[in-house]
């Protein structure tokens, strides 16, 4: 298996020691806090990451209060009742970004949440019960069940909502490849994703670190954002 110790040492060196590295690492939410989050917050975050994909994130952030207003606070039960005519009107509303393809992902993801919650107490409960050693399976579930939640969007939503997850950013993939993991530059097939999952599972078992921490340390160990030791 790929060794994590050299990655950690390199990240510590690049970020100026433990204090510098710690500033770039954050942990997932405690489970009780994670479970307390209502379904509308998950739909809100799904929508945010979908609209931010391939767009200027700052613009979406600046408009987000208007997004919340236009989409009725992202209440899934209300969103699934919207008519095609109402959705078409959203496409002309200047308060939000008028991308009909992305607008249509909102009712798709609302239906996904409602359908999922038919078998679980809440969407948070569904995510929390998913096997921790099969994140790639959860990523696939989001991609197939939701709207435009493939690629980095699904994992970003999970990370932003506080679930423990790794992120396959360019820096993380570069780190894994440099450490000896034979995967593509954009790992997407089952073989590559299984290798990634096994690697992170092994590291988590041996270090006791969360997936969040492992992933952030990987990202800190490569790239151009070098911070000299003070």
Order of alpha helices (4+ residues) and beta strands (2+ residues): alpha-alpha-alpha-alpha-alpha-alpha-alpha-alpha-alpha-alpha-alpha-alpha-alpha-alpha
